[in-house]
Amino acid sequence: MPRATAATTATARPAWCNRGAAQQVFPPRAVLSPPHLGLALLGWHAPLCQTQPAGGGRCIRMPSIFAYQSSEVDWCESNFQHSELVAEFYNTFSNIPFFIFGPLMMYLMHPYAQKRSCSIYVFCILFIVIGLFSMYFHMTLSFLGQLLDEISILWLLASGYSIWLPRCYFPAFLRENRSQFTNLVFITTVVSTFLSFLKPTINAYVLNVIALHIVYIAFQEYRKTSNKEFCHVIEVSILLWASAFTSWVSDRVFCSFWQRIHFFYLHSIWHLLISVTFPYGMVTMALLDARYELPDKTLKVHYWPRDTWPVGLPYVEISSDNKKC
């Protein structure tokens, strides 16, 4: 829920006009219309008031996309409660697991990537980049941070499709040609990247719809397989994702309720849960891919730090050596 601002004044001034040198009230990001966006990207600012406001105040200029709180999106956590530099403290620092699980999965999946596809390294790097951009976004609530966060998620999903989506799910006109499918995904992602500037408030919902499609494919394969290990990984992956998604939706939809009981941490919980979902999702897609692309190979699921521990991060090892980076 967007936080309350100091825009309500006793005078008839517009909300985007300042009330003195010590206090300024900035407009929502919606004023960054397409004609102004190019100027904002360069750090230029377009004036918001055409005439001097009544009461002697002066009008400020439109903040650039780098400015604090220039995004329309604001989460339920109260802003600037713990630091003058960090807008959403818990939402910012709950991204730390991204910097742990990303490099760790790159290391654990290294033998598999050497034999399957070096693009898996790119997938892990994009996960780290998401953590970086998400931290920047929640620290500043800037329009630039929002776009970087959402676009990096888009490219992570696109890379996952390109690497692991089974050929049987390809559009019929591609005739199960992976290189053509990869080109199609790349072009679609580039176009979607530019379209994300048009209506930024719906970007997150579109990304979750794409994630739902991946969950649907995993569920379809779950119904087909009798492999207990594969079923277990799918079950945990879907459970983690569903819990994370529930936290995300609840923070957006029921913010007033959570504020009444002083619990502002659901989006932070989303970050923590989705960072744990990442390794399980990787292993799920690797096992799914192996069923179609590597039918003569055996993938073994292991858990870090020990297979015998009740809790651990999954990773896979492939049996034979037919491809090297």
N, C-alpha and C positions, 0 to 999 in steps of 0.2 A: 504494500500500500504506500503510495507516495506520501512523504512526510509533509507535515504542515509547514507553511512558509510564513514569513512576516509580511505577506503581500496585502493583508487586510489593514487598511489605514483609515483614519477618520476623514481624510481629504478625498477629493475626487480624482486624484492622480492615477494614471495607469499603473498597473502592478509592476511593469518593467522599468519604471522610472525610479531613480534612487531618491533617498530622503536625506542626503547629506554625505559628507565625505566618509563618515565612519560606517555607514550601513548602505548596502546595495541589494536590491531584490532582482534576481535574474529571471528572465522569461523561461518557459519550458522549451525543450529542444524542438518542439513542433514548429517553431518559427524558422528553423533552418530549411527553408524551402529550396527547391533545386537551383534557382538563380543565385541564391546566397551560398550554397554549399561549396562551390568551387572557391569562392573568396575565403570561406571559413577554413578550408583545407590549407590555404596559404597563410592563415593567421590573421587575415584582414577581417574587419568587423563592419557590418552595415548598420547605419543608425536605425533605431526602432521608433523614435518619435519624430514627427514632422514639424511640430511646433513646440514652443516652450510650454511646459505644463503649468496649470494654475497653481499658485502657492509658492512660486519662487524656486522650486526644485529644478534639477536638470536631468535630461535623459541620458542613460548610459547606452553603450553600443552592444550589439549582439555578441555574446561570448562565442569563441571558436569551439570547434569540436574537441579541443584539448581541455576545455575548462571543466572544473569540478561541477558535477551535477548538471551537465549539459545534456545528459541522456533523459529520455522520457521514462525509462525503467528505473524503479526504486523498489528495493525489497523490504521485507517487513522489519528487519533489524533497524533500530534507531540509529541515526547518523551522528557521527562525531562524538560518540559517548566516551571513548577511551583515548582519542588522539585528535588533535586539530588537523592532522595530515591524512588520517585514514577515515573515510566516510563510514564504511561498514567493517568494523574490526574483526568480528568472528567470520563473516563471509569472506574476508580477505585472507586470513591466515589458515582457514580450513582447506586452502588449496595446496598446502605444503605436501600432503601425500602424493600429489601429482609428480613432484620432483623426486620422490622416493621410488614409487612403483614404476614410473617410466623407465629410468635407467636400469632398475633391477630386472624388469621384464626383457629389456634389450639384452642383458647379460644371460638370463636364464634361457631365452629363446634363441640364442646365438647358434647352437648346433642345428636347430631346426631351420633357421633362416638360411644358413649356409647351404642346405640341401633343397630348400623349397623356393625361397625368393628373398633377395636382399631388400625388397621393398618393405619388408617387415620392420627394418630399422627406421625407415621413414615414418611408419605408423607409430612407433614408440616415440620418436622425436616430436611428432605432432601432438601426442598426448602431453608431453612436457610443455610444449608451446601453449596448449590450452590452459594449463595451470598458471603459466606466466601471465597470459592475457586476462584470465579470469581474476587473478590477483590485482592486476592493474585496474580492471573495470570496477571491482568492488571497493578498491582504495579511493578512486576518484569519482565514480558514477559518471564518467564522461561519455559522450557519444562515441568518440573514437574507441574507448575501451570496450563499450558494448559491441561495436561492430567487429573489432579484433577477436573478441571472445567468441562470438557467434560464427564468424567466418572460419576460424580455426576448427571449430567443431564440425562444420560442414565439410571441410577438407579431410578431417579424420574419418568421417563416415564414408566419404567418397573413396578414400584409399582402401578402406576395409572392403567395400564393394569390389573394387578392382582386383584385389588380391585373392579374396576367398569366396566370392559368390559362385556357387556351382553353375556350370554351363546350362544345366536344364532350366534354370531360372532366367536365362537371357531372353530378351525379346526375340521373337521368331525370325525377324528379318536379318538378324546378325548371324544366324546359322551356327551358333555355338562357337563363334570366333572370339577368343578372349582379347586379342589385340584390338579388334574393332570395338569390343565392349569397353575396353579401357579408354579408347579415344572418345567414345560417346560419353562416358562418365566424366572425363576431363572437360569436354566442351560444356556439358550440362552444368558442371560445378563452376566453371568460369562465368557462365551466364547468370547462374544463381547468385554468385558473389556480387555482381553488379546490381541485380534485382533487390538484394538485401538492403540497399540504400533507400529504396522507394518507400517501404513501410516497415521500419525497423522493429516496431512493437510486436509484429507477428512472427518475426524470425524464429524465436525460441519455440513457438508452437509448431512451426513447420519442421524444425529439427527433430522434435519429439515424434512427429508423424513418421519421419524417416526411420527413427529408432524403432517405432512400433512395427514397421515392415520387417526389420531384421528379427524382432521377437517373433513375428508371425512365421517367418521361415524356420527359425529354430524350433518352434512348436510343431510345425509340419514334419520336420525331420525327427522330432522326438516320438511322434506317433508311428514312424516307420521302423525305428531301430529297436533291437532287443539287447543292445550292448549296455550293460548296467553302468559301466564307467561313463560312457557318453551320456546316458540318461541323467546320471548324478550331476555332471557338470552343467548340463542344460537346466536342470531344476534349480541349482544354486544360482546360476546366472540370471534366470528369469525372476527368482525371488528377490535377489539383490536389486535388480533393475526396477521391479515393481515397487519395492520399498523406497528406493530413491525417487522415483517418479511421483509417488504419493506425497513425499515430503515436499517436492517442488510445487506440485499443484496446491497442496494445502497452504503453503506459504503465500501463494498468489491469491487464492480464493478466500481463505478464512483468516486473513491477516488481522482483521479487527478483533476476532476472538482470541487469537494468540497474544495480541497486545493487551487485552483485558487481563489475561492471566500472567503477563510479563514473561512470555516465552517466545523469544525472537530468533531461535536457532535452527529452524527447519531448513532454510536454504544452506546453512553450514552442514547440516546432516546430509543434505543432498550431495554436497561436494565429497564428503567422507565416503558415503555409500557408492557413489559412481566411480570413485577412484579404486575401490575394491572390486567393483563390477568389471573394470577394465581387464585385469588378467583372466578372469573367468570368461569374459566375452571373447578374448583372443583365443583361448584354448577351445572354446565351443566352435568358433569359426574354423580353426585349424583342423579339428576332428571332422567337422562337416565337409570341409574341402577335401580331406583325405579319402572320404568315402567315394567321391566321384573322380578326383584328379589323381589319386595315388592308391588305386585299389589293390596293387600288389605290394604295398608297403604297410608296415605296422607302426602305429603311433602309440607311444606309451606315455600316460599321464603321470607326472611326478608332482610333489608338493615341496615348496621351500618353506622353512629350512630343512625339514625332515618329512619323509613319507609317513612315518609312524605318528607324527604329531596330530592331535585332533583338529587343529586349525593351521592352514598354510596357504601360500599362493601357488596356484597350479601353473604348470608349464609342460610342454611336450618334447619328446625326443623321437626322432624318426630313425628307422632301422638301417636303411642302406644309404650308400653315398653315391649319388648319381649327378649331383650338381654342386658346384662351388662358386662362390661369389668372386 
